[in-house]
Structure formats: structure tokens, C-alpha cells
Amino acid sequence: MNAVEIEEAISQLADLPFDPENFPYAFLEAFGNKETTIKRLRVGASNKSDLGGVLQTNNIHIKVCMEGEVTKTLTALRESPSTARAKAKFILSKPRTLLPTIHPSPVCTRTFPTTSDSSCP
């Protein structure tokens, strides 16, 4: 997928009613992950999150949290042994009512949906 296709998919995701159970998978799908990959994560075959989220090896650790707990959840994701073991490059904490904030480990912050902000790699 190219950047325009990803942006369109994320914008469509932002327009849908929020579904906390399916958000991590829809987010990964918006970035072009194959159905087989999503299925393996759903059933736990490749999801090794130790925090009840979704951990995709060499990519991202995602967890939906309660509103007001984003910072606490991001800290837990960042400090999680599973995040380090899986070499996840990104962590994402999505509160149940707001748009997500994604943090490439360890310092960059970007809020979705985005424009052509180049402040993050």
C-alpha cells in the first residue's frame, strides 16, 4: 500500500463507530496487513501481548484503554518485556472515545488522522 491508500484507510476507520474489540485488527488492516496475518493475531497464534492487547512481531504493540489512561497504557506498552522481545517499533494506545496516538519507540508522537506532518520518521 502507498501513503495515500493508507491515509484513506485510516480516515475511513476514523469515520466508523468505534469498536474496541476490533480496532487493533482494523488498524493493522488499514496498513495493508493480510487477512491471514489478522486471523493469526485474532486467535492468538502470533499475538504475544502480555497486556491483553495486540502485538505484531517486528511492528507494533496496540492496546485499547479507558479514557484518561493513555499515558499509563503507553508506559506499560513501552516497558513491556513482550514489546522488547518482539522488537516492536511502535506502540499505540487508543482510548475508547478519542482518536489514537501512535508513538514510535521511544520519542515521536503523531495523532491520527494526519496531514503531511514530517516531524516523525
N, CA, C and O atoms as a MOPAC input file, in Angstrom:
PM7 MOZYME 1SCF
protein

 N      0.84400 1    -1.18200 1     0.00000 1
 C      0.00000 1     0.00000 1     0.00000 1
 C      0.88800 1     1.24400 1     0.00000 1
 O      1.95100 1     1.27300 1     0.61900 1
 N      0.42500 1     2.25900 1    -0.70500 1
 C      1.16300 1     3.51700 1    -0.68100 1
 C      0.56400 1     4.44600 1     0.37700 1
 O     -0.46800 1     4.13800 1     0.97400 1
 N      1.21900 1     5.57800 1     0.60000 1
 C      0.81200 1     6.50100 1     1.66500 1
 C     -0.61600 1     7.01000 1     1.49200 1
 O     -1.33600 1     7.17000 1     2.47700 1
 N     -1.02900 1     7.26400 1     0.26700 1
 C     -2.38600 1     7.76600 1     0.01400 1
 C     -3.41800 1     6.70100 1     0.36900 1
 O     -4.44700 1     7.01200 1     0.96900 1
 N     -3.15700 1     5.46200 1     0.00800 1
 C     -4.08600 1     4.36900 1     0.32300 1
 C     -4.19200 1     4.15700 1     1.83800 1
 O     -5.27600 1     3.90900 1     2.36600 1
 N     -3.06400 1     4.25700 1     2.51900 1
 C     -3.07600 1     4.10800 1     3.97500 1
 C     -3.86600 1     5.23800 1     4.61700 1
 O     -4.67900 1     5.00500 1     5.51200 1
 N     -3.62600 1     6.46200 1     4.16000 1
 C     -4.35000 1     7.61900 1     4.71200 1
 C     -5.84700 1     7.47000 1     4.49700 1
 O     -6.63500 1     7.77400 1     5.39400 1
 N     -6.24900 1     7.00600 1     3.31800 1
 C     -7.67600 1     6.79300 1     3.03900 1
 C     -8.25300 1     5.72700 1     3.96000 1
 O     -9.35200 1     5.89100 1     4.49000 1
 N     -7.52000 1     4.63900 1     4.15100 1
 C     -7.99800 1     3.55500 1     5.01500 1
 C     -8.12000 1     4.01500 1     6.46900 1
 O     -9.08100 1     3.65700 1     7.15000 1
 N     -7.16100 1     4.80000 1     6.94700 1
 C     -7.21400 1     5.31900 1     8.31600 1
 C     -8.36000 1     6.31200 1     8.46200 1
 O     -9.04700 1     6.31700 1     9.48400 1
 N     -8.57300 1     7.14700 1     7.46100 1
 C     -9.69100 1     8.10000 1     7.50500 1
 C    -11.02400 1     7.36600 1     7.54800 1
 O    -11.92700 1     7.76500 1     8.28400 1
 N    -11.15600 1     6.30000 1     6.76800 1
 C    -12.38400 1     5.50200 1     6.79900 1
 C    -12.56900 1     4.85800 1     8.16900 1
 O    -13.68100 1     4.81100 1     8.69500 1
 N    -11.49300 1     4.37100 1     8.73400 1
 C    -11.55500 1     3.77200 1    10.06500 1
 C    -12.00800 1     4.80600 1    11.10300 1
 O    -12.80800 1     4.49500 1    11.98600 1
 N    -11.49400 1     6.03300 1    10.99200 1
 C    -11.86100 1     7.10100 1    11.93200 1
 C    -13.33500 1     7.48500 1    11.80800 1
 O    -13.94000 1     7.94800 1    12.77500 1
 N    -13.91100 1     7.29200 1    10.62200 1
 C    -15.31300 1     7.63700 1    10.39800 1
 C    -16.28500 1     6.58200 1    10.92300 1
 O    -17.47000 1     6.86800 1    11.09300 1
 N    -15.80100 1     5.37500 1    11.18100 1
 C    -16.66300 1     4.28700 1    11.66000 1
 C    -16.92000 1     4.42100 1    13.16000 1
 O    -16.11000 1     5.00300 1    13.88100 1
 N    -18.05300 1     3.87900 1    13.63400 1
 C    -18.26300 1     3.83100 1    15.09300 1
 C    -17.13500 1     3.00400 1    15.71600 1
 O    -16.72300 1     1.98400 1    15.16300 1
 N    -16.64800 1     3.44800 1    16.85600 1
 C    -15.51100 1     2.77700 1    17.47900 1
 C    -15.91100 1     1.42600 1    18.05100 1
 O    -16.87800 1     1.32100 1    18.80700 1
 N    -15.16600 1     0.40300 1    17.68800 1
 C    -15.37000 1    -0.95500 1    18.17600 1
 C    -14.08000 1    -1.37700 1    18.88000 1
 O    -13.11500 1    -1.76000 1    18.21800 1
 N    -14.05200 1    -1.31200 1    20.21900 1
 C    -12.80000 1    -1.58000 1    20.93600 1
 C    -12.23100 1    -2.97400 1    20.72000 1
 O    -11.01500 1    -3.15600 1    20.76700 1
 N    -13.08100 1    -3.94900 1    20.48600 1
 C    -12.60900 1    -5.32500 1    20.28100 1
 C    -11.90900 1    -5.48800 1    18.93200 1
 O    -10.93600 1    -6.23400 1    18.82100 1
 N    -12.39800 1    -4.79900 1    17.92200 1
 C    -11.86300 1    -4.98200 1    16.57100 1
 C    -10.91600 1    -3.88200 1    16.11100 1
 O    -10.28800 1    -4.00900 1    15.06000 1
 N    -10.80200 1    -2.78900 1    16.89400 1
 C     -9.96000 1    -1.67800 1    16.46400 1
 C     -8.52400 1    -2.08300 1    16.12200 1
 O     -8.03600 1    -1.70700 1    15.05600 1
 N     -7.82200 1    -2.84100 1    16.99000 1
 C     -6.43100 1    -3.16600 1    16.65000 1
 C     -6.29600 1    -3.88600 1    15.30600 1
 O     -5.35400 1    -3.64300 1    14.55300 1
 N     -7.23500 1    -4.76100 1    15.02200 1
 C     -7.17500 1    -5.52700 1    13.77300 1
 C     -7.53000 1    -4.64700 1    12.57200 1
 O     -6.91000 1    -4.75300 1    11.51400 1
 N     -8.52400 1    -3.78500 1    12.74100 1
 C     -8.88600 1    -2.85500 1    11.66700 1
 C     -7.73900 1    -1.88600 1    11.38900 1
 O     -7.48300 1    -1.53600 1    10.23700 1
 N     -7.05000 1    -1.45400 1    12.44700 1
 C     -5.91000 1    -0.55700 1    12.28900 1
 C     -4.80400 1    -1.24200 1    11.48700 1
 O     -4.25100 1    -0.65500 1    10.55700 1
 N     -4.48700 1    -2.47600 1    11.84800 1
 C     -3.45900 1    -3.22500 1    11.11600 1
 C     -3.87600 1    -3.48700 1     9.67400 1
 O     -3.05100 1    -3.42800 1     8.76300 1
 N     -5.14700 1    -3.77500 1     9.47400 1
 C     -5.66600 1    -3.99700 1     8.12500 1
 C     -5.54000 1    -2.72900 1     7.27900 1
 O     -5.24500 1    -2.80100 1     6.08500 1
 N     -5.76300 1    -1.57100 1     7.90000 1
 C     -5.63500 1    -0.29800 1     7.18100 1
 C     -4.21700 1    -0.07200 1     6.68500 1
 O     -4.00500 1     0.66800 1     5.72400 1
 N     -3.25700 1    -0.69700 1     7.32400 1
 C     -1.86000 1    -0.57900 1     6.90600 1
 C     -1.44300 1    -1.71100 1     5.97600 1
 O     -0.25500 1    -1.89900 1     5.71700 1
 N     -2.41900 1    -2.46500 1     5.47200 1
 C     -2.13600 1    -3.46200 1     4.43900 1
 C     -1.79200 1    -4.84700 1     4.92700 1
 O     -1.32300 1    -5.67200 1     4.14200 1
 N     -2.01200 1    -5.13300 1     6.21100 1
 C     -1.76300 1    -6.48700 1     6.69200 1
 C     -2.76100 1    -7.44400 1     6.05500 1
 O     -3.93700 1    -7.11700 1     5.89500 1
 N     -2.28400 1    -8.61600 1     5.69700 1
 C     -3.12200 1    -9.60300 1     5.02600 1
 C     -4.11400 1   -10.24000 1     5.99500 1
 O     -3.90800 1   -10.26000 1     7.20900 1
 N     -5.19300 1   -10.75900 1     5.42000 1
 C     -6.24700 1   -11.40300 1     6.20500 1
 C     -5.69000 1   -12.55500 1     7.04800 1
 O     -6.11600 1   -12.75300 1     8.18600 1
 N     -4.75000 1   -13.30500 1     6.49600 1
 C     -4.14300 1   -14.42000 1     7.22600 1
 C     -3.40400 1   -13.92000 1     8.46400 1
 O     -3.48900 1   -14.53300 1     9.52800 1
 N     -2.68600 1   -12.82000 1     8.33100 1
 C     -1.96500 1   -12.23400 1     9.45800 1
 C     -2.93700 1   -11.80800 1    10.54400 1
 O     -2.71800 1   -12.08400 1    11.72400 1
 N     -4.01100 1   -11.13700 1    10.14700 1
 C     -5.03200 1   -10.67700 1    11.09900 1
 C     -5.66600 1   -11.87800 1    11.80600 1
 O     -5.86700 1   -11.85400 1    13.02100 1
 N     -5.97600 1   -12.91300 1    11.05000 1
 C     -6.60000 1   -14.11100 1    11.62300 1
 C     -5.68100 1   -14.74500 1    12.66800 1
 O     -6.14300 1   -15.14200 1    13.73700 1
 N     -4.38900 1   -14.84300 1    12.36900 1
 C     -3.43800 1   -15.43500 1    13.31900 1
 C     -3.33000 1   -14.60000 1    14.59400 1
 O     -3.21000 1   -15.14300 1    15.69200 1
 N     -3.37500 1   -13.29600 1    14.44000 1
 C     -3.34100 1   -12.42300 1    15.61500 1
 C     -4.61100 1   -12.57600 1    16.45000 1
 O     -4.54900 1   -12.61000 1    17.67900 1
 N     -5.75400 1   -12.66700 1    15.78700 1
 C     -7.04400 1   -12.80300 1    16.49200 1
 C     -7.10500 1   -14.06300 1    17.35200 1
 O     -7.56500 1   -14.02500 1    18.49300 1
 N     -6.63500 1   -15.18000 1    16.79300 1
 C     -6.73200 1   -16.44600 1    17.52200 1
 C     -5.58600 1   -16.62100 1    18.51900 1
 O     -5.58000 1   -17.56900 1    19.30500 1
 N     -4.62500 1   -15.71200 1    18.48200 1
 C     -3.53100 1   -15.75900 1    19.44300 1
 C     -2.31200 1   -16.52600 1    18.98100 1
 O     -1.31700 1   -16.59200 1    19.70200 1
 N     -2.36800 1   -17.10900 1    17.79000 1
 C     -1.23300 1   -17.89500 1    17.30600 1
 C      0.04100 1   -17.05600 1    17.19800 1
 O      1.13000 1   -17.54100 1    17.50400 1
 N     -0.09000 1   -15.81300 1    16.76900 1
 C      1.09100 1   -14.96000 1    16.64100 1
 C      1.00700 1   -13.71800 1    17.53200 1
 O      1.92500 1   -12.89900 1    17.52800 1
 N     -0.07100 1   -13.56800 1    18.28700 1
 C     -0.22300 1   -12.43000 1    19.19200 1
 C      0.37200 1   -12.78100 1    20.54600 1
 O     -0.17300 1   -13.60600 1    21.27800 1
 N      1.49500 1   -12.15000 1    20.87500 1
 C      2.19000 1   -12.47200 1    22.12200 1
 C      2.11900 1   -11.32600 1    23.14000 1
 O      3.01300 1   -11.17600 1    23.97300 1
 N      1.05400 1   -10.52000 1    23.06800 1
 C      0.90500 1    -9.41000 1    24.01400 1
 C      0.75000 1    -9.93200 1    25.43200 1
 O     -0.02000 1   -10.85800 1    25.69000 1
 N      1.48400 1    -9.33300 1    26.33200 1
 C      1.37400 1    -9.68700 1    27.74400 1
 C      0.46200 1    -8.71700 1    28.49100 1
 O      0.32300 1    -8.79500 1    29.71200 1
 N     -0.16200 1    -7.79400 1    27.73500 1
 C     -1.00900 1    -6.77100 1    28.34800 1
 C     -2.46500 1    -6.84000 1    27.89500 1
 O     -3.24900 1    -5.93900 1    28.19400 1
 N     -2.82700 1    -7.88900 1    27.18600 1
 C     -4.19500 1    -8.00500 1    26.69500 1
 C     -4.45400 1    -7.18300 1    25.45300 1
 O     -5.60600 1    -6.92100 1    25.10700 1
 N     -3.40700 1    -6.77800 1    24.78900 1
 C     -3.53700 1    -6.01800 1    23.54600 1
 C     -3.23700 1    -6.89500 1    22.34300 1
 O     -3.44200 1    -8.10900 1    22.37600 1
 N     -2.75400 1    -6.27100 1    21.29200 1
 C     -2.36000 1    -6.99100 1    20.08500 1
 C     -0.90700 1    -6.62600 1    19.79200 1
 O     -0.57200 1    -5.45300 1    19.63100 1
 N     -0.06200 1    -7.62800 1    19.72500 1
 C      1.36300 1    -7.44000 1    19.46900 1
 C      1.73800 1    -8.13300 1    18.17800 1
 O      1.67500 1    -9.35800 1    18.07700 1
 N      2.12700 1    -7.34400 1    17.19200 1
 C      2.59600 1    -7.88700 1    15.92000 1
 C      4.11800 1    -7.79100 1    15.91800 1
 O      4.67600 1    -6.69500 1    15.95200 1
 N      4.78100 1    -8.93300 1    15.87800 1
 C      6.23400 1    -9.00000 1    15.93000 1
 C      6.86900 1    -8.10500 1    14.87400 1
 O      6.40800 1    -8.03600 1    13.73400 1
 N      7.92900 1    -7.42700 1    15.27600 1
 C      8.69600 1    -6.51300 1    14.41500 1
 C      7.88200 1    -5.33200 1    13.91400 1
 O      8.28600 1    -4.67800 1    12.95400 1
 N      6.74200 1    -5.04100 1    14.53900 1
 C      5.92100 1    -3.94800 1    14.05500 1
 C      5.37000 1    -3.08900 1    15.18900 1
 O      5.90800 1    -2.02000 1    15.47800 1
 N      4.29300 1    -3.55400 1    15.83600 1
 C      3.54500 1    -2.67100 1    16.72900 1
 C      2.88500 1    -3.45000 1    17.86200 1
 O      2.50700 1    -4.61200 1    17.71000 1
 N      2.75800 1    -2.77100 1    19.00600 1
 C      2.01300 1    -3.30000 1    20.15300 1
 C      0.87000 1    -2.32100 1    20.40200 1
 O      1.10900 1    -1.14700 1    20.68600 1
 N     -0.37500 1    -2.80000 1    20.29800 1
 C     -1.57200 1    -1.96000 1    20.37700 1
 C     -2.41700 1    -2.38700 1    21.57600 1
 O     -2.59000 1    -3.57500 1    21.84500 1
 N     -2.93800 1    -1.38600 1    22.28700 1
 C     -3.87000 1    -1.68900 1    23.38200 1
 C     -4.91600 1    -0.58800 1    23.48100 1
 O     -4.58500 1     0.59700 1    23.53100 1
 N     -6.17600 1    -0.99000 1    23.50800 1
 C     -7.28100 1    -0.05800 1    23.74300 1
 C     -7.39700 1     0.10500 1    25.25600 1
 O     -7.32100 1    -0.87000 1    26.00300 1
 N     -7.58000 1     1.34000 1    25.69500 1
 C     -7.65600 1     1.61000 1    27.12800 1
 C     -8.85100 1     2.50800 1    27.43000 1
 O     -9.52900 1     2.99000 1    26.52300 1
 N     -9.09100 1     2.71700 1    28.69300 1
 C    -10.14700 1     3.63100 1    29.11900 1
 C     -9.66100 1     5.06300 1    28.92800 1
 O     -8.46200 1     5.33500 1    28.97900 1
 N    -10.60400 1     5.97100 1    28.70800 1
 C    -10.26200 1     7.37400 1    28.56400 1
 C     -9.53800 1     7.83800 1    29.82800 1
 O     -9.93700 1     7.49300 1    30.94100 1
 N     -8.48400 1     8.61300 1    29.65200 1
 C     -7.69900 1     9.09600 1    30.77300 1
 C     -6.54400 1     8.19300 1    31.14800 1
 O     -5.74600 1     8.54800 1    32.01500 1
 N     -6.43200 1     7.03200 1    30.51800 1
 C     -5.37000 1     6.08100 1    30.84200 1
 C     -4.35700 1     5.90400 1    29.71800 1
 O     -3.57700 1     4.95100 1    29.72900 1
 N     -4.36400 1     6.81500 1    28.74900 1
 C     -3.46600 1     6.67300 1    27.59700 1
 C     -2.00500 1     6.68900 1    28.02200 1
 O     -1.23400 1     5.82100 1    27.61200 1
 N     -1.61500 1     7.66000 1    28.83300 1
 C     -0.21200 1     7.77200 1    29.24500 1
 C      0.22400 1     6.53500 1    30.01600 1
 O      1.30000 1     5.98700 1    29.77500 1
 N     -0.61700 1     6.10200 1    30.94100 1
 C     -0.31700 1     4.90200 1    31.73400 1
 C     -0.17500 1     3.67400 1    30.82300 1
 O      0.72500 1     2.85600 1    31.00800 1
 N     -1.06800 1     3.55800 1    29.84600 1
 C     -1.03800 1     2.41400 1    28.93600 1
 C      0.18200 1     2.47700 1    28.02500 1
 O      0.82000 1     1.45500 1    27.77100 1
 N      0.51300 1     3.67500 1    27.52800 1
 C      1.70900 1     3.81400 1    26.69400 1
 C      2.96800 1     3.43900 1    27.47700 1
 O      3.87200 1     2.79900 1    26.93800 1
 N      3.02200 1     3.83400 1    28.73400 1
 C      4.16300 1     3.47400 1    29.57900 1
 C      4.24200 1     1.95900 1    29.74000 1
 O      5.31800 1     1.37100 1    29.62700 1
 N      3.10100 1     1.33400 1    30.00500 1
 C      3.07300 1    -0.12800 1    30.15300 1
 C      3.50600 1    -0.81200 1    28.86200 1
 O      4.25800 1    -1.78600 1    28.90100 1
 N      3.03800 1    -0.31300 1    27.71400 1
 C      3.43900 1    -0.88700 1    26.42800 1
 C      4.93400 1    -0.72200 1    26.20000 1
 O      5.61300 1    -1.65600 1    25.77200 1
 N      5.44400 1     0.47800 1    26.49000 1
 C      6.86200 1     0.77000 1    26.28100 1
 C      7.73800 1    -0.11400 1    27.16600 1
 O      8.79800 1    -0.57100 1    26.73700 1
 N      7.29300 1    -0.35700 1    28.41500 1
 C      8.09500 1    -1.12500 1    29.37200 1
 C      7.83000 1    -2.62300 1    29.31800 1
 O      8.48100 1    -3.39100 1    30.02700 1
 N      6.89500 1    -3.04400 1    28.49900 1
 C      6.53300 1    -4.45200 1    28.40800 1
 C      7.69000 1    -5.29900 1    27.87800 1
 O      8.27700 1    -4.97200 1    26.84700 1
 N      8.01700 1    -6.38600 1    28.58000 1
 C      9.04300 1    -7.30000 1    28.06500 1
 C      8.65800 1    -7.87700 1    26.70200 1
 O      9.52600 1    -8.14200 1    25.87000 1
 N      7.36100 1    -8.07000 1    26.47500 1
 C      6.91200 1    -8.60700 1    25.18200 1
 C      7.18200 1    -7.63500 1    24.03700 1
 O      7.53400 1    -8.05400 1    22.93400 1
 N      7.01800 1    -6.32100 1    24.29800 1
 C      7.30100 1    -5.32000 1    23.27400 1
 C      8.77000 1    -5.40300 1    22.86700 1
 O      9.09100 1    -5.38400 1    21.67900 1
 N      9.64900 1    -5.49500 1    23.84600 1
 C     11.08100 1    -5.58700 1    23.56200 1
 C     11.42000 1    -6.89800 1    22.87000 1
 O     12.16200 1    -6.90800 1    21.88700 1
 N     10.88700 1    -7.99700 1    23.37000 1
 C     11.17300 1    -9.31500 1    22.81300 1
 C     10.72200 1    -9.41500 1    21.35800 1
 O     11.39900 1   -10.03500 1    20.53800 1
 N      9.57300 1    -8.80100 1    21.03600 1
 C      9.02700 1    -8.86200 1    19.67900 1
 C      9.63500 1    -7.80200 1    18.76400 1
 O      9.32300 1    -7.74800 1    17.57500 1
 N     10.50400 1    -6.95900 1    19.32400 1
 C     11.16000 1    -5.89000 1    18.56300 1
 C     10.15100 1    -4.97800 1    17.87300 1
 O     10.33700 1    -4.56800 1    16.72700 1
 N      9.07000 1    -4.67000 1    18.60600 1
 C      8.04200 1    -3.77100 1    18.07400 1
 C      8.62000 1    -2.36700 1    17.94800 1
 O      9.22400 1    -1.84200 1    18.88300 1
 N      8.42600 1    -1.77300 1    16.78300 1
 C      8.95100 1    -0.43100 1    16.51400 1
 C      7.99600 1     0.65300 1    16.99500 1
 O      8.41500 1     1.78400 1    17.24200 1
 N      6.72000 1     0.31800 1    17.12800 1
 C      5.69700 1     1.28500 1    17.50700 1
 C      4.85200 1     0.73500 1    18.64300 1
 O      4.68400 1    -0.47500 1    18.79600 1
 N      4.32000 1     1.66700 1    19.44000 1
 C      3.31000 1     1.32400 1    20.43400 1
 C      2.12200 1     2.24800 1    20.18600 1
 O      2.29600 1     3.40200 1    19.79500 1
 N      0.93300 1     1.74300 1    20.41200 1
 C     -0.26800 1     2.54600 1    20.17800 1
 C     -1.27100 1     2.27100 1    21.28500 1
 O     -1.60900 1     1.12200 1    21.56800 1
 N     -1.73500 1     3.33600 1    21.89900 1
 C     -2.76500 1     3.24100 1    22.92100 1
 C     -3.96400 1     4.03600 1    22.42900 1
 O     -3.84100 1     5.22400 1    22.12800 1
 N     -5.10100 1     3.40200 1    22.34600 1
 C     -6.31100 1     4.04200 1    21.82500 1
 C     -7.34600 1     4.13400 1    22.92900 1
 O     -7.85800 1     3.11200 1    23.38600 1
 N     -7.66400 1     5.35700 1    23.36700 1
 C     -8.76500 1     5.46900 1    24.33200 1
 C    -10.08100 1     5.16200 1    23.64100 1
 O    -10.20000 1     5.31600 1    22.42500 1
 N    -11.03900 1     4.74100 1    24.39000 1
 C    -12.31600 1     4.30500 1    23.83100 1
 C    -13.10700 1     5.40000 1    23.13500 1
 O    -14.02600 1     5.08000 1    22.38000 1
 N    -12.79800 1     6.69100 1    23.35000 1
 C    -13.61100 1     7.74100 1    22.75300 1
 C    -12.85600 1     8.72600 1    21.87000 1
 O    -13.48900 1     9.52100 1    21.17600 1
 N    -11.52600 1     8.70000 1    21.87300 1
 C    -10.74500 1     9.66200 1    21.10600 1
 C     -9.97600 1     8.98500 1    19.98200 1
 O     -9.87900 1     7.75800 1    19.94300 1
 N     -9.42900 1     9.78300 1    19.06700 1
 C     -8.56200 1     9.23200 1    18.03200 1
 C     -7.25400 1     8.78700 1    18.66800 1
 O     -6.82700 1     9.36900 1    19.66500 1
 N     -6.60100 1     7.75100 1    18.10300 1
 C     -5.40500 1     7.19700 1    18.73100 1
 C     -4.17600 1     8.08200 1    18.58600 1
 O     -4.08000 1     8.91000 1    17.67900 1
 N     -3.25400 1     7.88500 1    19.49300 1
 C     -1.93300 1     8.48600 1    19.40500 1
 C     -0.94400 1     7.35000 1    19.23400 1
 O     -0.96300 1     6.38100 1    19.99300 1
 N     -0.08300 1     7.46800 1    18.23900 1
 C      0.90100 1     6.42200 1    17.97200 1
 C      2.27800 1     6.95100 1    18.33200 1
 O      2.62000 1     8.09100 1    18.01800 1
 N      3.05500 1     6.12100 1    18.98800 1
 C      4.37900 1     6.51400 1    19.43100 1
 C      5.40300 1     5.54600 1    18.87600 1
 O      5.47600 1     4.40500 1    19.33100 1
 N      6.20900 1     5.97700 1    17.88800 1
 C      7.35400 1     5.13200 1    17.53800 1
 C      8.26600 1     5.10200 1    18.75400 1
 O      8.46900 1     6.13600 1    19.39200 1
 N      8.79700 1     3.99000 1    19.07700 1
 C      9.65300 1     3.89300 1    20.24800 1
 C     10.93900 1     4.65900 1    19.98100 1
 O     11.54700 1     4.43500 1    18.93400 1
 N     11.39000 1     5.54300 1    20.85200 1
 C     10.80000 1     5.92200 1    22.11200 1
 C     10.17700 1     7.30900 1    22.13500 1
 O      9.48000 1     7.59500 1    23.10800 1
 N     10.36000 1     8.22600 1    21.13600 1
 C     10.01400 1     9.61300 1    21.39500 1
 C      9.00700 1    10.27800 1    20.46400 1
 O      8.43000 1    11.29000 1    20.85800 1
 N      8.76700 1     9.79500 1    19.29800 1
 C      7.96500 1    10.50500 1    18.30500 1
 C      6.47200 1    10.35900 1    18.60000 1
 O      6.01700 1     9.28000 1    18.98000 1
 N      5.71200 1    11.44000 1    18.42700 1
 C      4.27800 1    11.42100 1    18.66300 1
 C      3.55700 1    11.91300 1    17.42500 1
 O      3.93300 1    12.93600 1    16.85100 1
 N      2.53600 1    11.20500 1    17.01100 1
 C      1.71000 1    11.62700 1    15.88600 1
 C      0.27400 1    11.24000 1    16.20000 1
 O      0.02000 1    10.11900 1    16.64100 1
 N     -0.66400 1    12.14600 1    15.98000 1
 C     -2.06900 1    11.87500 1    16.22200 1
 C     -2.76500 1    11.66200 1    14.88900 1
 O     -2.52200 1    12.40400 1    13.93800 1
 N     -3.63000 1    10.65400 1    14.80800 1
 C     -4.33700 1    10.33600 1    13.57000 1
 C     -5.71600 1    10.92400 1    13.59800 1
 O     -6.26600 1    11.03400 1    14.69300 1
 N     -6.33900 1    11.31600 1    12.49500 1
 C     -5.75700 1    11.26800 1    11.16500 1
 C     -4.71800 1    12.37100 1    11.00100 1
 O     -4.78200 1    13.40300 1    11.66900 1
 N     -3.76100 1    12.14200 1    10.10600 1
 C     -2.66500 1    13.07500 1     9.95000 1
 C     -2.75400 1    13.82200 1     8.64200 1
 O     -3.49300 1    13.44100 1     7.73500 1
 N     -1.99900 1    14.87900 1     8.56100 1
 C     -1.75200 1    15.55800 1     7.29900 1
 C     -0.32300 1    15.20000 1     6.93200 1
 O      0.20700 1    14.21100 1     7.43700 1
 N      0.29900 1    15.95900 1     6.08400 1
 C      1.65900 1    15.62200 1     5.67900 1
 C      2.66400 1    16.15400 1     6.68400 1
 O      3.59000 1    16.87400 1     6.31100 1
 N      2.49400 1    15.81100 1     7.95300 1
 C      3.40000 1    16.18900 1     9.02400 1
 C      4.65800 1    15.34900 1     8.90800 1
 O      4.59500 1    14.12100 1     8.95900 1
 N      5.79800 1    16.00200 1     8.75200 1
 C      7.03400 1    15.24300 1     8.60300 1
 C      7.90000 1    15.31600 1     9.86000 1
 O      9.11100 1    15.10600 1     9.79300 1
 N      7.28300 1    15.61200 1    11.00000 1
 C      8.05300 1    15.72800 1    12.22400 1
 C      8.47400 1    14.37200 1    12.76700 1
 O      9.34300 1    14.29700 1    13.63500 1
 N      7.87800 1    13.31300 1    12.27300 1
 C      8.23100 1    11.96900 1    12.71100 1
 C      8.79200 1    11.20300 1    11.52600 1
 O      8.41500 1    11.47000 1    10.38500 1
 N      9.67500 1    10.26900 1    11.77500 1
 C     10.25500 1     9.47600 1    10.67200 1
 C      9.21000 1     8.60300 1    10.01500 1
 O      9.51800 1     7.87300 1     9.07400 1

